[in-house]
Amino acid sequence: MAINVTTDEILLAIQQMQAESPGEAGFTTRELAEALGVTTFTAREKIHKLHRKGQVETVKLRRKYIDGRVSDMAGYRLTGQ
């Protein structure tokens, strides 16, 4: 069964994530999916839609893997529009 998530719910989740971690440059698709309780595919679709509308922008994030490696990966943040 698919979980429907509205654009407003996505934007609210992103705003909450950014408010909880003000020093953070953004969030990953996986982080948003976990916050919303949806699949990464669903989160990715929603993020891409918001990106096309200019509501989120892409950023480079550094994340630490479980084995201690640190790597750059794609992330997103609100544009303020």
CORCOR-V783712 format. One record per run of one state. SS is the DSSP state (2 for helix, 1 for strand, 0 for the rest). FROM is the first residue (numbers start at 1). LEN is the number of residues. If there is no record, write none. Layout:
# CORCOR-V783712
SS_FROM_LEN / SS_FROM_LEN
This chain:
# CORCOR-V783712
0_1_6 / 2_7_14 / 0_21_6 / 1_27_1 / 0_28_1 / 2_29_8 / 0_37_3 / 2_40_13 / 0_53_3 / 1_56_9 / 0_65_5 / 1_70_9 / 0_79_3
